[in-house]
């Protein structure tokens, strides 16, 4: 008996959101999407009962460096964000890429098994992520003494600490389950995907806050303090300094423009209908063919590496040459320091002791350049590699694209109407564009982090937000078009 037969009774019974039986009107899709978005913002404000508040001895955010792409909020019910979902996707991507699962996504039975396996892996990742945070926390999710005293009245002083830990774990686990099903509701009943929606929500919130703080600082400099003259050297330095954030503003606008431009750069392969004379079309191969979503996988892998390092540091299970973390969870030495991504200009400006990290200020240019080199290599190579995995596992590769073109009745003018011939033509463009686009996105993400962005959303978060918003706009436009012309929905096979 294979693993599929053994696991089928479990995987096919995993709880799931029911798919709509017919076409869901566009207004209803917007309603579901808006409702889930409101629920998401509400849950990010619900603090996990039993934990110490941030700023009251509770330490920093375990995912602080990656919060803009993992969504959620520190110490809230959605503390884990989309991290478990993304980690499970990484595992499935690697297993699928190595062809170890033996699942054919074109087979309805295997599709059900794949979805059930993904959901089971998400639950496993929720447990594996939450357990160290709660039971081996060492400051990650510390227990509030007041809550412990309250629980002592119910379970006794001896069991109060253990009860508080299990209560915190239950809340964090429930948040992981909630965000899983919220993502599924948006994917089946709403517009776009829940993961993309949550990333946009979190990054947009930080961008708006960053813009407000930036303009307020400008107002204080230009108007609030009459003694400052921006035409003098000291006044200009104040405006161009950390308060003005002009470099961050310029970086944000430049990244926004580059992503929008890259989304429009494409190679269009001409198509014609084999039976309907005069019916022509084009298959676009965009420069960012795999989109920027593989960047979530790359950054999530880095987040898991840092989470492992912090866990080893908290229990004292590793030597100093391997891990060294400060009280805020920031890598300050050892191998994990070089594996930590560049997040702010202060991470690599070794000459500025006021903003640089401890290691950057003490060890200088060699160590900082080594860290920058590792981050660039990791992001560029990882972006290209995960883009290839993404294309192959989402039926965007040459073989899958050739079958889709063949099944639609289209063909490439000047070539025989054959799947193998179409696949060879696609192989001239798709693999190369996928690698170039993935590497370009990785490079942009690192450069944006090095220069800084408005609100400190990180380059990856900004790239994801712009690209996902652009695709969401295209999807909304397509939904409206099909709503106005129902015959087009039938032609494209949309439900």
Secondary structure, 3 states (H helix, E strand, C coil): CCHHHHHHHHHCCCCCCCCCCCCCCHHHHHHHHHHHHHHHHHHCCCECCCECCCCCCCCCCCCHHHHHHHCCCCCECCCCCCHHHHHHHHHHHHHHHCCCCCCCCCCHHHHHHHHHHHHHHHHHHHHHHHHHHHHCCCCCCCECHHHHHHHHHHHCHHHHHHHHHHHHHHHHHHHHHHHHHHHHHHHHHCCCCHHHHHHHHHHHHHHHHHHHHHHHHHHHHHHHCCCCCCCCHHHHHHHHCCCCCHHHHHHHHHHHHHHHHHHHCEEEEEEEECCCCCCEEEEEEECCCCCCCHHHHHHHHHHHHHHHHHHHHHHCCCCCCCCEECCCCCEEECHHHHHCCCCCHHHCCCCCCCCCCHHHHHHCHHHHHHHHHHHHHHHHHHHHHHHHHHHHHCCCCHHHHHHHHHHCCEECCCCCCCHHHHHHHHHCCHHHHHHHHHHHHHHHHHHHHHHCCHHHCCHHHHHHHHHHHHHHHHHHHHHHHHHHCHHHHHHCCCC
